[in-house]
Amino acid sequence: MASSVVARRCAMFFFGLSVCVAGARHITAAHAAGAFAVGKCGAYGQAYDYGAEHEARAAARKRCKGECTTVTMKHACAAMSVDMANPCGAYGYAVKPKISATLNAATRECYKYGGKECVIRAWACDAKG
């Protein structure tokens, strides 16, 4: 008798857990729009896991000081690299599906535009990146 009660409780626990996981997955999929705004002198703004792309772009642009370029990142990551030797000089940014590729590409872009000591200034990933 006691083992059937324990079995029932375990079954109810795992059922509840599966409902929570399924619900969380739905919520994550619904909020998977992100944006990254980059500008001179290390200026940036980021917004991730928004419901709509235009909302994410507006939020990222609002957080970036100065004239900024905004890129979207849906199910991806974005990063910005700046030249530490001259923070208002060369910079680069990238959007890729995985964070490691994003960081490498942003650093390469900074060097490509004349950076001497390029380092990652900021990065962000949305729900699936």
Secondary structure by P-SEA (a helix, b strand, c coil): caaaaaaaaaaaaaaaaaaaaaaaaaaaaacccbbbbbbccccbbbbcccccaaaaaaaaaaacccbbbbbbbcccccccccccccccccccccccccaaaaaaaaaaaaaaacccccccccccccccc
